[in-house]
Amino acid sequence: MTSNEDEAVEAAARVGLAARGATYLLVGGLGLLVALHREAAPPNRQGALQLVAAQPLGRALVALLAVGFAAFALWRLAEAVRGDKWGQRIGNVGRAALYVGFFVTALPFVLHGSKHRSKEHEVDVTARVLGWPGGRLIVIAAGLAVVAAGLWNGYRALAQRYRKKLKWREMGKDTERVVRTVATAGLVGRMAAFTLVGAFVVKAGWQYQPSDAGGLDVALHHLLDARFGPALVALVGLGLVVFGGYSFVEARYREIPRAS
């Protein structure tokens, strides 16, 4: 890549990380609202986008988020193209595909504002897959993969693997202490959210109950009915808010490798 291309990739990475941070702040904030008021909007990206779209200049804000999602996807695709390890390439392609999905989810809110009513498809998809030969095993494997992703975030927090990706030389000591705290708490919060969603997907496959599958909104509403449920949901929401803050830290301080 040329120097200009490297600069474009870095700009896309930082814009994309900021967009990721904004959505985690919104989703985590909605989780906290659900913990306090059960009738609050569901804590998922679609609910968050609908909430933003309903505000003054909301469609413009959602459009900025959509641009951020597209930038994140382009960055990950660039990383996949210039990566030297196949495992990392595949992982980056998967992340790019995920954020293309977020971009597509945001578009109707840009075009139609908060009047758009998007439907959740996780339960329908799960029911369809459960009807396939070996469908239960596929659903269970998918749930375990989500749990594994959550545990990986916990490992990154405890082993401080995030450290090698940040520009520590540009931070003062006070900033470094804050960043370490935010990174650890945010990754643990993300671990809690991922493992919670994955556990309910595994349960759906094991017990052949598609209604147990879904996104974070389904998982947290199930958790609300457990003992100390509202407190646990509040902790998950707070963790996601902190991870959103860590995403903004990455947008500022992350090392973006240049093509060799």
Secondary structure, 3 states (H helix, E strand, C coil): CCHHHHHHHHHHHHHHHHHHHHHHHHHHHHHHHHHHCCCCCCCCHHHHHHHHHCCCCHHHHHHHHHHHHHHHHHHHHHHHHHCCCHHHHHHHHHHHHHHHHHHHHHHHHHHHHHHCCCCCCHHHHHHHHHCCCCHHHHHHHHHHHHHHHHHHHHHHHHCCHHHHHECHHHCCHHHHHHHHHHHHHHHHHHHHHHHHHHHHHHHHHHHCCHHHCCCHHHHHHHHHCCCCHHHHHHHHHHHHHHHHHHHHHHHHHECCCCCC
